[in-house]
Amino acid sequence: MVGKGEFSRSDNKSLNPCFRVLMPHSLLSQFIEHKTHMAVILDDFGVYYRNVLSDGKARILRILNDDQKRKFDRLLEEQR
């Protein structure tokens, strides 16, 4: 089991070899911990962003007429 401030061999192997050699153990474990936290934050942000886009699009489409909806869909397709 890996405790706070420690890292497993598998974490160490995933890093660039220069980090394993140049970083002291405490910095290396802090780097791995930050890397893990950043991945979670970015995943959460991606989910939030997709939800905002989806909800916003649905709300816009509710107030448009059919012609406006077609134009809106074309505009979104051009942006991709």
C-alpha positions in Angstrom: 0.0 0.0 0.0 1.3 3.5 -0.9 1.0 6.1 1.8 1.0 9.9 1.6 4.2 11.2 0.2 5.2 7.8 -1.3 4.9 6.5 -4.8 4.5 3.0 -6.2 7.0 1.5 -8.7 4.3 1.6 -11.4 4.0 5.4 -10.9 7.7 5.7 -11.1 8.0 3.7 -14.3 5.4 5.9 -16.1 7.6 9.0 -15.7 10.3 10.2 -18.1 13.6 8.6 -16.9 15.2 12.1 -16.3 12.5 12.8 -13.7 13.4 9.6 -11.8 17.1 10.5 -11.8 16.9 14.3 -11.2 14.0 14.6 -8.8 14.4 13.9 -5.1 11.9 11.3 -3.7 9.7 14.0 -2.0 9.4 16.1 -5.2 8.8 13.1 -7.3 5.9 11.9 -5.1 4.5 15.5 -5.0 4.7 15.6 -8.8 2.8 12.3 -9.1 0.2 13.5 -6.6 -0.3 16.8 -8.5 -0.5 14.9 -11.8 -3.3 12.8 -10.4 -5.2 15.8 -9.0 -4.8 17.6 -12.4 -6.3 14.7 -14.3 -9.3 14.6 -12.0 -9.8 18.3 -12.3 -9.6 18.2 -16.1 -12.0 15.3 -16.3 -14.5 17.2 -14.1 -14.1 20.3 -16.2 -14.7 18.3 -19.4 -18.0 16.9 -18.0 -19.1 20.4 -16.9 -18.2 22.0 -20.2 -20.1 19.3 -22.2 -23.2 19.7 -19.9 -23.2 23.5 -20.3 -22.9 23.2 -24.1 -25.7 20.6 -24.3 -28.0 22.5 -22.0 -27.3 25.8 -23.7 -28.0 24.4 -27.1 -31.3 22.8 -26.0 -32.5 26.0 -24.5 -31.6 27.9 -27.6 -33.4 25.4 -29.9 -36.6 25.6 -27.7 -37.1 29.3 -28.7 -36.2 29.1 -32.4 -38.5 28.4 -35.3 -37.7 25.6 -37.8 -35.9 27.9 -40.2 -33.8 29.4 -37.4 -33.0 25.9 -36.0 -31.6 24.8 -39.4 -29.5 28.0 -39.6 -28.3 27.5 -36.0 -27.4 23.9 -36.7 -25.4 24.9 -39.8 -23.6 27.6 -37.8 -22.6 25.0 -35.2 -21.4 22.6 -37.9 -19.2 25.3 -39.4 -17.6 25.8 -36.0 -16.5 22.2 -35.7 
